[in-house]
């Protein structure tokens, strides 16, 4: 098989790309990337700890937020070893099995984040449009069922496309275009028939990310209609402010994923570093920003974190 000169690969080993052209500066680039991963891990762990320990936060809105934080935490954990391994000069190689496993978790967790955001929009819709029945509709048992459905939908439907990657023939140079493994990146190296994977992946994206985004949009149209019907301006503002954090979370998830898709589809002429940077933004931006947004915009979370740090000080 062919590969880059100077690299001796077995047939089941792939080379991950860091930041092309900036290899001499990896040590300096590794410092901010390590800081970002530390914030991702600590920020999401803090959100989970606050929700678990604060009895007043044991309600549907914060259960869904805990699901989002757990998903973001897992996304960080699924990529930290390859991204920082490259930048710190530890390893840029990955076996086929490890690559397939990482690809499975990245895509499944992305679908899971989309599903959680959809569940959160449903929560906001019920809270604003049908507040009197909120607690009777979103019971603990129903939230558990929603959580199980999200997990099944996200992980089970990803398996058929991912498992086929194990049986393909990879005859092109084993050089991936990101610091982590993605399904479409591996397909680029395959010489076998990939029609099933291509169509299945497209259908999965349409049935999850696209459908979820449309349903989230519909829920906010209904929320906006309900909010505008409220007579008091202060009440309208108060109702809409409860949605600001979720709207920000939706935007920081969908904008990077749409941008990365556009770069993969139409940006083949762009510098490889653009592809790598967009991939890292897609992986790191939502897990980094969600804890910040919810800590700043959600009063209950903010006050509990402030109390936590004030106790640590004394």
N, C-alpha and C positions, 0 to 999 in steps of 0.2 A: 504494500500500500504506500501511497505517497504522503509526505508530510513536510513540514518546514525543515530546512537544513538545521542540523545541530540538535534536533529532538528525536529521540529514539522511542517510538511508541509501539506498544503492542496493538493488535487489531481491536482491542476493547478499551483503549485509552484515548481520551480526547484532550485537546489543549483549550483552556479557557482564556479569553482575551481580557486584559486589564484595560488600560487606557493607551491605545496605540500612539506611539511617538513621544510618550511622557514617561517611559520606563526609568529614566535616570532620576525622576522626581517622585518615584513611588513611595519612598519613606515619608516625604513631606505630605503627600496626598493621603497616605494611610492615617495620619493623625486626625484630620477632620472626619474621615470616614469612620474611624474607630469611635470618635466622639458622637457621631450620628447614631451608630448602632447602640452605644451606651444609653443615649437618650431614648431611643426606641424601646429598649428592653426595660429600663428603669421607669420610663413614663407610663408604659402600659401595665407594668407590674403595680405601680402606684395606683392607677385607676382601679385595677382589680382588687387591691388591698382595701382601698377606701370603700368600695361598694360592698365588699364582704363583711367589713367590720362595722359599718355604719348602718344601724337598724332602720333609720329613716329612709335609706336609699333602697330598701328591699321592696321595690315596686317595678312594674313592667318596663317603664322607660329605661331604668338603670340596669335591669337584667339584660336588655338588648345591648346597652352600652358595654356591659361586661363581655358579651359575645363578640362585639366589635374589637374590644381591647385584646381579648384572647386570640382572635384571628390575626390581628396586627403583630402580636407578640410571636406567634408561630411563623408568620412570614419573615420576620427578622431572624429568627432562629434557623430557618430553612436555607438562608443565603449567607449568613455571617461568615461561615467557615471558608467558602470559596472566594468571596469578595475580599475579605481581609487576608486570606491565605496568599492571594496573588500580590496584593499591595505590600505586605510585609515580607515577601520573597520566600514564603514557606513552601508553596506548591501551586502550580498552575495546571497540573494534570488532574483528570478525574476519570474514573472507570465508567464503562457503559452502564453498569448496574446502578452505581451511585448517581450518575447523570439522569437516568430514567426516574429514580426515586425522587431526586430533587425537582425534576420537571413535574412529576405527579403532585407533589405538595404545593409547588408554586401555583400551578393552574387551579388545583382544587381549592386552595385558600383564597385565590382571587374570586372564584365563583362564590365561595362562602361569604366573602366580604360584601359582594353585590347582593346576596340573599339577605344578609343581616341588615343592610341599608334599606332594602325593600320592607323588611319586617318593622324597622324603625319608622318608616314613613306611614305604615299601617297604624302603628301605635299613635303617631301624631294626629292622623286622620280621626281615629276614634276619640282621642282626648279632646279635640277641638270641635268636631262635628257631632259627636254623640257622648258628651261628657257624663251624663247621668248613668249611662250603661257601661262606662269605661271599666270599672272594677269587675262587673259581671261578665263582660266579654273577654277581657284579658286576665283570666284566672291563672294561678300558678301552673295548674295542670295543662292548660292550653299553651302557655309559654313553653313548657317542656316539650310538648308535641311539636310546636313550631321549631324549636331548637333541633330536635331529632330529624325533622323533615329537611331542615337546612343542611345538616351534616350528610344525610343520605343523598340529597340532590347534588351537593357539591362534590362529594368523593366518589360515589357509585358511578355517576355518569361519565366521570373522567377516565375510568379504568379501561374501557374498550380501546380508546385511541392510544393511551400510554403503554398498555401491555404489548401492543403490536410492535413498538419500537425495539423490543428485545429480539425480535425475529427478522429484522430487516438486514440487508447487506449494505454496509457503509463503505463504499468504494472511493469516495472523494476524500481529499485531505481532511483529517480529523481535527479541524480548527473551528471552534465555535465563535460566534461574534459577540458574546457577552461574558460577564464574569460569573454567570450561573447558567444552568441548562433550561432551555425552553423547548417545547414540542416542535414549534415551527423551525427552530434553529437546527434541531437534529434532522428533521425531514429534508433540509437543504443538502444534507450529506448522503442521502439514501439513493441507491440505484435501483431499488425494487419498485414495485407498483404501489404508489402511495395515495391512490385515489380515495380509498375508504377513509384514511386518516384525514385527508384534506377536506372532504365533504362532511365527515362526522364532526371535525373540529369547527367548521363553519356553522353547521347546524347547532352545535352546542353553544357557540357564542351567541347566535341569534336567539336561541331558546332561553338563555340565561341573561347575559349582560344586556342585550337589546330589549328583551321583554321586561326585564327588571327596571331598566331606565324609563321605558314608556309607562309602566305602572306607577313608578315614583312620580313622574310628571303628572299623570292623571290624578294621583292622590293630592298633589299640591294645587292643582287647578280646583279641586273640590274644597280643599282647605281655604284657599284664597276666596272662593265664592262664599264660604261660610263666614270667614272673618270680615269680609266687606259688608255682610248683612248685620253685623253688630253695630248698634246705634252709637255707643260710647267710643270716642277716639282712643281714650286710654286703654279700654278693654281690647280694642282691635290691636293696638300696639303690643300689649301684654301677651295676647294670644299668639301673635306672629313671632315675638321674641323667643318663644319656646321652641321654634322651628329653626332658628338661625344656625345653631351648632350642627344640626343634621344636614341642612342645605350646604354648609361649608364642607362637611364630610363627604357628601355626594359629589361635589365639584372636584375635590382633591383626589377622589378615586377615579372618576370617569374621564377627566381631562387628560391625565397622564396615559391612561390605557388607550384612549382614542388617538392621542398623539403618537404613541409607540406603534399602533396599528398603521397609521398613515405613513410613518417613517419606513416601516417594513414593506409596505405595499408600494409607495411612490418615491421613496428616498434612496433608491439603489445607487444613485449617482453621488450621494452625500458622503462625506468623510466617515470612516469607520468609528471615529470617536463620537460622532453624533449619535449613532446607533447605541453605543455603549452608555453614553450619558443618559439617553432617553430610557434605556432599560433600567438603569440605576434609579432614576427618578420614579419610574413606574413601581419599582419594588420598595423604595425607601420613603418616598414623600408621604403617602397616606399613613403608614405606621408612625412616622415622625410627627406629623401635624395633628392627627386625631387627639392624642392626649393633651396637646397644647390647647387646641380649640375647646375641648370639653372642660379643661381646667379653668380657662379664662371666661368662657361664655356661660357655664352652668354654675349658678351660685352655690348650690348644695355641694358640688364637688370642690369648688374653689375654697369655700369656708372650711371644709373638712381637711383639705391639704394644708391650709394655713395653720389650723389647729395642730396638725401632726408635726409640722416643723417647729412650731412654738414649743411643743412638749420636748422635742429633741434638744432645743436650745437650753432648756432649763433642766 
